[in-house]
Amino acid sequence: MTDVYEVVVVGGGAAGLSAALVLGRARRRTLVVDAGEPRNAPAAHMQGYLTRDGMSPGEFLAAGREEIARYGVELVRGRAVDVTRGEDFVVVLERGRAVRARHLVVATGLKDELPPVPGLAERFGRDVLHCPYCHGWEVRDRAFGVLATSALSVHQALMVTQWSKDVTFFLHQVAEEELTDEDLRRLAVAGVRVVPGEVAGLLVEDDRLTGVRLTQGTAYDREVLFVAPRTVPRTGLLERLGAEMTETPFGTYPLVDDRGATTVPGVWAAGNASGFAEQVVNAASRGYRAGAAINGALLMTDLDTAAESVRV
């Protein structure tokens, strides 16, 4: 048996739950499939979301699940492993269950891949950070390090100077020649110290970051280390359906319009499945917009079908 819904939302983060909330309130039979892998799980708190600033990601998601349940939205824990498109979309879950939907929202987010520096992953979200807007206020005025993952990391090193004037930029595996004259000029004006050489690991005492050690043995006292992970979008379902994708410096993402509609009719993308820089508040907004657009599309389709049957 295949359960039939008007909309299936794959992904139970801020974007997926927001879309589901709008659809539930619009009285649409909606299912959320949640693999339980939110990108911000390592963080103790989320910031920058008006009225929710400082709330833990887990508490935020739990509140969202409670809200969608009030409107009859169903949620199933698990992973969507396949999808096919015919008259409707058929989504296959990891335990073999298949669900059918007229529209599909892909809000599967992305995965952060950190450089293979010992100790980095264990401290990610604590004193190894990636976003100054998310965490800068909480670590303000401490001794910052920035680990270069590419020449684009210059931008990150410059940005964090808004939160600390003690910033050291570790080039790691980036050659000095890769930095432009403009890069070097801006770094100098911002007071950022540039340190060539590969980072071998972190120094930790009493469960807190105290420094960064280079391969040649030199150590630098640092309290916070910013790093730009490699972002890997979870867009497998979109690719299976033939959605047109576009290459960016931060990964391959689907082409979407301002509502989140992909190039495949009836398929929508929201949150970090549609772009790497969607913070929680932005992802929720994207989900809301997609949910409202889907409800309108379903309504007009049904009205047109009814009008056609009357003419016949």
N, C-alpha and C positions, 0 to 999 in steps of 0.2 A: 504494500500500500504506500502511496506517495501522498503526504500531507500537502494541502494546497493553501497558499497564502497569497495575499495581494503583493506583499513586499517581503523579501528576505534581506536582512542586513548582516553582512559578514564582517564581524569585528565589533567588540563590545567596549571600546574606549570612548573618549569624549565625543568623537565624531559620530560613531555608530549609535550610541545611546541618545544623542541629541536628535538624530534623524528619526529614530524609533519613537521618541517622545512626541515629536510633531505628528508623525503618522498615527500613533495611538490616539492622540487627541482628535485627529481627523476621522477616527472610527475605521481605520484601515486594519485589516487582519495582518499582523506583522510578526515576524520571527527574527530574533537576534541570535546569531551563532557566535559564541565567544570562546576563543582559544585560551584566554587568560594570560596573555603575554604583552601587557602594556609597556610601551617604551620607557615610561618614567618610573617603572617599578623600583629601580635602585635609589631613587630620591626619597628622602624622608618627608619633604614638603613640596608643594607646588606654589609658585608665586606669580603675581601679575594678573590674576583672575579676580576681577572686582567682586567683593563680598566673600570670596573663597580663598583669599590670599593667606598662605600658610597652612592650608588644609593638606592632609596627607593624600597621596594619590589613591590609596586603597579606600579611604573613607569617602572620597569623592565618587569613586565608581560604585561603591555600595549604595550611596544615596541615589545615584542615577538609576541603578537597577530597581530600587524600591519605587521610584517615580514612574518608570515605564510600566511596571506591573499594575499600577493603579488604573491604567487605561487598557488593560487586557493584552498588552504586548507580551509575547512568550519569549523566554530566553533559554537556550540550551548550551551547555558547556561542551566544547569540542571544537574540532577543526573541520573546515570545509576543504575537501581534498580534490574535488573535481566539479566542473559545471559544464552543462551543454545547453545549447540554445535551439529551441524549436518554436512551436507556437507560444510556449512559455519557457522560462528558465528552469532547469532541473539542477539542484545543488546536491551533491553527494557528500555526506558527512563521514568522518573517519571510521565509524562503526557500521557503515553500510546503509544507514538511513538516508532516504532521498526525500527532498522537499521541493515543491514546485512553487514558482512565483511569477507574477506578471512583470515585476521590476526587481532589480538587484542593486543593492548598495554595497560597494566594496570599501570597507574602512579598516583594512587589515594593518595599516601602519607600516613601520619599517623597523629594521634591526640595526643597532649600532655595533660596528666592529672596531675594537680598539687596537692600536699598534701593539705588537707582541713584546711589550716591555714588562719584565717581571714586577708584579705588585700592582700594576695599573688597574686591572679589572677588579681586584678585590676592594679597591678604594673608590671606584667610580660611583659618583653620586654623593660622596662624603666630602673628601678634600681633593679628589680628582674630578674635575668638572668640565663641562663643555660650553655652557651658555651663561654669559654674565648677566643677561636679563633674568634668567631663572634663579641664579645663585649669588650674583655679585654683591647685593646688599648684605647678605648674611656673612660674607667673608671680607667685607670692605676693610681697607687699610692694612691688610696682612701682606706678607711677602709672597708675591705671585711668581709662578713660573708658567711659561707657555711652551708646550712641546710641539714643534713643527711637524706636521705630517705632509705638507707640501708647501710650495712658495705662497699659496693662498693663506697660510697660517699667519702671515704678516698682518692681515686684517684683524685676526683674533687678538694678536699681541697689542695692536693699537687700541682696539675696543676696550680691553680690560683696564687700560690706564684711567678710565673714567671712575673706577672703583679702588684703585691703588696706584700710588706713584712709585712703588717698588716692584718693578716688573723685569724679569729676566727671560729672554727669548732663547730657548735651546733649539739650535738648528737640527739636532739629531741627524737624520740621514739626508737633510737638504743641504746642498752645496752653497757656499756663500755666493758663488757666481750666479745662482738662480735668482738672487734678490736684485731688483732694479735699483738704479740710483735714487729714484723717487721713494722706494721702500726704505732704503738706508737713511735718506734725509728725514723722512717722517719718524722713523724709529728713534733717530738721534734727537729730534725736536721733542718727542714725547718722553724722552729720558729712559727709553728701554735699552737695557744692556743686552747685547747680542753675543751668544756663546756658541762657537762652532764645536763640533764633536758629537759623537753618538752617546745617547743616554743608555746606561746599562741597567739602571734600576732605581728604586726609591729608597729613601731612608725613613724608617718608621720607629717611633718610640712611644710607648704607652698608648698604642692604638691611635696615633696621630702622625700625619706627615711632617717630617722635620727637614727633609732635604732631597736633593737629586744628585745621583752619582754618575759620572761619565765613565766610559770604558777605560780611559787612561788613569782612572782613580781619583780624579779631582771631584770634590763634593761641594755643592752649593746649598746653603741653608734656604729652604723654601717651606712655606706653610700651606700653600695651595698650588695645584698644578692644573692648568687648563689644557685641554686637548680637543682636537676636532676629530671625532670618530669617522670612519668610513660608513656612510649611510647606505643600507641595502633595502630598497623598497620591497615590500611583500606584495608583488603585483602579479603573481602567477595566475590567478583566476582571470584577471583582465587580459593577460596575454593569451590564455586558452580561448577566450571569446573573440580574439582578433582586434582588440582595442588598439588604436593607433598610439604609439609611444613616442616620446621625445627624449633625446639625450641632453643631460645637464651636467655641470661639473660635480653635482652631488648625487648622481644616479639617473636611472631611466624611469620616467614617470609618464602616466597617460596624458594625452591631450584632453583637456576638459574646458567647458565654457564656464561662465561666471556662476552658474548654478551647480556645477559639478558633473554635468552630463558628459559622458565619454562619446567617442565616435560610434559606439555600438548602441543602437536604439534600446532604451530601457535599462541601460547599465550606467551607474553613477559611481563616482569616486569621491571620497571625502577624507579629511584629515591628512596624516602623513602618507597615505597611499596616493595622494594627489600632489604632494610637494613636501620637501624635507623640512621646511621652516615653520610648519604649523604648530604653534604652541597650543596648550590645552584650550585656551579661550578662543583661539582662531579655529581650532578643529571643531569645537562645539558649534561655532557660527557656521562653518561649512556644512556640518551635518544638518543643522536647522534649515539652511537654504535648500539643500538637496531634498529634505523631507517635504518641505512646502511645495517644491517644484514637482515632485513625484505625485503628490496628492492632486495637484492641478491637472497633470497629464492624464492620470487615471480618470478623473472626473470628465474631462473633455472627450476622451476616447469612448467612455460609456454613453455619454450624451449623443455623440455622433452615431454610435451603433444603434441606439434606440431610435434616433431620427430616421436612419436608413431603413429600419424595419417597418416604420410607419409608412414610409413612401412605398415600400413594396406591397 
